[in-house]
């Protein structure tokens, strides 16, 4: 099992681009993760992204940019090879 948005896909670069700077993107992403892990009941992803942007001083437009840019996510360079290796080692059920 993998966390899709950090282990297989390079979502970090997307957050950084949406924020405009790498350090802002990382700070914003960390705030988002803290909200996500601490929120208890389900809350919409977009709401948490916007709230984290406000909390960290990242422009509100950055949250919209992040959400509308999901289709540009790319895998980490090593992810395809890793998945092929796991597939080749899989035990048939």
N, C-alpha and C positions, 0 to 999 in steps of 0.2 A: 504494500500500500504506500502511496506517495501523496504528499501535499502538492496538488497540481500547480498552484500559483507561486510556489517558491522552489520546489524540488525539480519540477520538470519544465516549467515555463519561467522565463525571465521577467517576472512582473516588476521586479525592483527597478529596472530601467524605465519601464512605463510610468511608474510613480514619480521617478526623478524628472522625466521629461514633462509630465503634467505639472509638476511643482515649479519647474524652471531651473532648479539647481539640485544637485545630488544631495547635499546636506539637508535641504528643505524636504526633499522627497523622503529621505530616511526618517527624519523626525516625524513627518506626517504619517508615514506608514506605521511607525512604532505606536503612535497615538491611536491610529485605527485598530491595530491589533489589541491594544490594551482595552479599548472600548468593546471590541468583539468578544474577547475572552471574559470580560466582566459584565456583560449586559444581561445575562440570564436568559430570559425568553427571547425568541427570535425577533430581530429587528431588521428591516430591509438594509441590504448592503449599501445602497446609495445614501441612506440616511446616516449611517455610521461614517462613510467616507466624508460627507459634508461636515458632520460634527467634528471629526478629527481635523479637518482643514481649518475650521473656525478656532478650535482649541490651540492649534499650533501657529496661527497667523499666516497660513497659506491661503492664497486668494481663493475665493469661492468658485471662480471660473475654473480653477485647477481640478476641482471635484468633477465638474461636468466634463472637462477634457479627459480625465481618467476613464470615466464610464463610457464615453463615446469612442475611446481608443482601444477597447478590449480586443477588437478584431485584428489589431496589429501586434498582439503578443507573439513572441518568438520563443522557441525552446532554447534552453541553455545549450551551448555547443555540444556538450557531451551526452545530452539526454537521448537522442536517437540511438546512438551506439549502445548505451546502457540498456535501453529497452529491448533492443535486438538481442543483446547478450542474455537478458533474463528470459526472453521468449525461447531462445535456443536451449536454455537449461530447464525449461518448464517440464514438470512431470505430468503426463497425461492423466486425466481423471477417468 
